[in-house]
Amino acid sequence: MARYLGVRLLLIPVTAWILVTAVFFMMRVIGDPIEAALGGRLPPDQIEQRREAAGLNRPILAQYWEYLSGLARGDFGQTQDHRMVADIIATRGAATLELVCWALLVAFAIGVPLGRYAATHRDSASDAALRLFAILAYAAPVFFVGLLLKLLFAVRLGWLPVSGRASADVELRLQHVSPKTNIMVVDAILYGDNAYLLDVLKHAVLPAIALGLLTAGVFLRLVRINLIQTLRSDYVDAARARGLSARVVTGRHAVRNAMIPIVTVMGMYIAMMLGGAVLTEMTFEWKGLGFELAEYLKARDFMAVQGIVAFIALVVAVMSFVVDALVALIDPRVRF
Amino acid sequence: MRVSRTPGGRRRAKGIAAVGLVALIASVLAGCGSGRTGEGGDGDGLIVGTTDKIFSLDPAAAYDNGSLVAETQIYQYLLNFAPGDPTPKPDAAEKCEFTTPTVYTCTLQAGLKFANGNPLTANSVKFSFDRMLGINDPNGPASLLGNLEKTDVVDERTVAFTLKVANDQTFPAILPTQAGPIVDERVFPADKVMADEDVVRAKGYSGPYTITSYDKNKLVEYQAYPEYRGILGTPKTPRISAKYYATTDNLKLDLQSGAIDAGYRSLTPTDIEGLRASDKVKVLDGPGGELRYIVFNMNTMPGGTPEQKLAVRKAFASSLDRTALARDVYKDTYVPAYSSVPQGIPGAAEPFKDIYGAGPNKDAAAKFLADAGVATPVELNLQYNPDHYGSSSAEEYKAIKTQLEGTGLFRVNLQSTEWVSYQRERARDAYPLYQFGWFPDFPDPDNYLSPFFGPNNFLQSHFEDPGITAQLVGEATQPDKDRRLQQIQQVQRDLAQNFLPIVPLLSGKQIGVAGKDVQGMEQTLDLSFKFRYTVLSK
């Protein structure tokens, strides 16, 4: 077990390094940030001066080494607009974490009961409909689903806000009392005002559904397949033979076992959702890490993009390790 | 108390949980309207939405529209533009004038203070300009001060700028630009850019507003600074918040739903058309300074001789229907441009309209080509950029291709390239003719002339003419205002008649959207391109 985990622990920095290196060189292929910002406004000699001042005319390997050395010291660098990348990760990362939590809640709330229903009504019309729903939910682009949700619930019905994490006045009030966690729902609770909490919650509904639906489709299919297999197992037959009702057998015995693979894949889904949140955050102006990543990518801000991607790479690598560890704990066969 | 572990107890717990969930959802939906909560005490405030971004609050590193809006609210300048007036007038200064041909002297108002309580003196002004030039940040506007030799403190309230070129009439117009904010020398570092959060904390500014809450490119709150004494006047609304959007559709929807009070930059033509039809908001147009145009590479463009190249350019200029472009592509959010100096800028003329006509003239175009012996149809490799000049560029250039080919005189091979490659390739002479655009730094006609047609200009199109250069130097250093305007009109005519290194297409209007109950926006949509919160109220 220790050897198994040790090897996987070593893979964390290797995975992160590969991703960081790939992003470092890819960023330099897609273009020069000085040209992007000021080309068309200044003569070439002044553009060149500014490239020199920004250190972009140094050998690429020297830039790479400096960047890696900084990362090793925990220094994610500074953006072109003079922000510390680590600060962005801390504040905006919390926003993304909040969104991912809400989305997971939606994914569970929709995916698990519907998967259970589909499994217990196997091969019925409703099972077919739910399987189709799962495929559609997984395949539909987040921005498209988000747009539909906005048009229906925000524009047509006027029930929910179009975008943002809170109304402007609520955000300002929370800023004035110095947010403690940057997870807005927690800050609203700490601030102790139900009206603000309500405002924050209703802003979370549509983004959570848009992102959560995607994962709900996966959960639905996983629960369905695992539950069908579990319901065929001997211990379920034994439970039925003891006279337990179908509801109790399914709910208390089968579903719990069927959930094990879901829990193990959940770690990876959290990591994937960090990346998948980009489109949701852009669609709903949810100013999280994905949002910042997209904005800095547009601005070709090397340090910002590298820093954020390095962080996401680290999260993915750590999550991968946690999943491996969980699977090893649950199923001893994988350790050998 | 322990929860019962019996099946009945579990069912009860589930029931309670279900009821709680329903209650939570109901309460969420019940409070819902998509607007503001009404709990924020916003009766004295306004919320302005934008898709612009703040790059930096430190003037040394800010040379973009989003930063300019923030700077306009918090910094004071020696000279600034009063709402509706594109002529620089004293702001922190009491007066400014040329005391010798190479020395521009400003006297400050007495008793000015930064928002942190520190005095604003001539030392502060010298520090601000020295710092701007000294840091020379890659993303900063230091290049605007290219003609500034040095800044001297004469006394506590007097500062003297020594210029490299005498009688530079553009210098007063540069003082209100992003190169001109006055910062507190006691809190700003002399040799490096200050982080936004530190700028907010240090309050080393003295404009009409201070920043009381700052979440970069998300939400910024401004509070009126009661000690401000300058040309922008006392703010009509004491508290204004700026909300930053990534997408125009969210900005548009929030405007329509009343979640925000006003929107400034940048809605798409389609969004604007939709908002014009809404009875909840008003769409306001201001004069535009943005110019969209086509550049000809004088070396690689079609034509065997300079005369033939000139004829191709003239025929090109005679074949365009700018009105149709403005109407069909941009829903009249742009207006036809018949000079590189847009209408509304002092000294603007319309030589392309006078010489080549307001609409397409196929006969005139054919004659230009025939007289120069150019065989038709002329092959044009026309480049445009799809990501830097707005999403409608593709539609705009398809329309231009259709117009040109409609004359039967041109065959257009339309190509597009992503911005960074576009920039690189056009500088390598890869594009014979291509799309370009310009946002002015300041509302002076020279800002539409010298950067385009002077020596070592940024277009790099190989255009340079000693006569035009002399004319540009002449107008830029002409102290007599009327005579200067005449010179500016003459150079526009000469360029259109004899050279056409660029063909102007469209000039952009400034568009602002405000709730029906919001007043004042029309006052700030003027040629200064400064969006001033001081005039907004409801």
Chai-1 contact restraints between the chains, C-beta under 6 A:
chainA,res_idxA,chainB,res_idxB,connection_type,confidence,min_distance_angstrom,max_distance_angstrom,comment,restraint_id
A,G31,B,V420,contact,1.0,0.0,6.0,A-B,restraint_1
A,I34,B,P138,contact,1.0,0.0,6.0,A-B,restraint_2
A,E35,B,V420,contact,1.0,0.0,6.0,A-B,restraint_3
A,E35,B,Q423,contact,1.0,0.0,6.0,A-B,restraint_4
A,A36,B,V420,contact,1.0,0.0,6.0,A-B,restraint_5
A,G39,B,Q423,contact,1.0,0.0,6.0,A-B,restraint_6
A,L42,B,F458,contact,1.0,0.0,6.0,A-B,restraint_7
A,P43,B,N456,contact,1.0,0.0,6.0,A-B,restraint_8
A,P43,B,F458,contact,1.0,0.0,6.0,A-B,restraint_9
A,Q46,B,S143,contact,1.0,0.0,6.0,A-B,restraint_10
A,R50,B,P138,contact,1.0,0.0,6.0,A-B,restraint_11
A,A53,B,P138,contact,1.0,0.0,6.0,A-B,restraint_12
A,A54,B,P138,contact,1.0,0.0,6.0,A-B,restraint_13
A,D81,B,F55,contact,1.0,0.0,6.0,A-B,restraint_14
A,D81,B,S56,contact,1.0,0.0,6.0,A-B,restraint_15
A,H82,B,S56,contact,1.0,0.0,6.0,A-B,restraint_16
A,H82,B,V193,contact,1.0,0.0,6.0,A-B,restraint_17
A,H82,B,A195,contact,1.0,0.0,6.0,A-B,restraint_18
A,A154,B,S34,contact,1.0,0.0,6.0,A-B,restraint_19
A,G158,B,S34,contact,1.0,0.0,6.0,A-B,restraint_20
A,W159,B,L29,contact,1.0,0.0,6.0,A-B,restraint_21
A,W159,B,C32,contact,1.0,0.0,6.0,A-B,restraint_22
A,P161,B,S34,contact,1.0,0.0,6.0,A-B,restraint_23
A,V162,B,N250,contact,1.0,0.0,6.0,A-B,restraint_24
A,V162,B,L253,contact,1.0,0.0,6.0,A-B,restraint_25
A,V162,B,D254,contact,1.0,0.0,6.0,A-B,restraint_26
A,S163,B,N250,contact,1.0,0.0,6.0,A-B,restraint_27
A,S167,B,R36,contact,1.0,0.0,6.0,A-B,restraint_28
A,S167,B,T37,contact,1.0,0.0,6.0,A-B,restraint_29
A,A168,B,I47,contact,1.0,0.0,6.0,A-B,restraint_30
A,A168,B,L219,contact,1.0,0.0,6.0,A-B,restraint_31
A,A168,B,S241,contact,1.0,0.0,6.0,A-B,restraint_32
A,A168,B,K243,contact,1.0,0.0,6.0,A-B,restraint_33
A,D169,B,R36,contact,1.0,0.0,6.0,A-B,restraint_34
A,D169,B,G40,contact,1.0,0.0,6.0,A-B,restraint_35
A,D169,B,D42,contact,1.0,0.0,6.0,A-B,restraint_36
A,V170,B,T37,contact,1.0,0.0,6.0,A-B,restraint_37
A,E171,B,L219,contact,1.0,0.0,6.0,A-B,restraint_38
A,L172,B,S213,contact,1.0,0.0,6.0,A-B,restraint_39
A,L172,B,E221,contact,1.0,0.0,6.0,A-B,restraint_40
A,Q175,B,S213,contact,1.0,0.0,6.0,A-B,restraint_41
A,A195,B,T37,contact,1.0,0.0,6.0,A-B,restraint_42
A,A195,B,E39,contact,1.0,0.0,6.0,A-B,restraint_43
A,L198,B,G31,contact,1.0,0.0,6.0,A-B,restraint_44
A,D199,B,T37,contact,1.0,0.0,6.0,A-B,restraint_45
A,L201,B,V28,contact,1.0,0.0,6.0,A-B,restraint_46
A,K202,B,V28,contact,1.0,0.0,6.0,A-B,restraint_47
A,K202,B,C32,contact,1.0,0.0,6.0,A-B,restraint_48
A,M282,B,A246,contact,1.0,0.0,6.0,A-B,restraint_49
A,E285,B,Y245,contact,1.0,0.0,6.0,A-B,restraint_50
A,E285,B,A246,contact,1.0,0.0,6.0,A-B,restraint_51
A,E285,B,N250,contact,1.0,0.0,6.0,A-B,restraint_52
A,K287,B,K218,contact,1.0,0.0,6.0,A-B,restraint_53
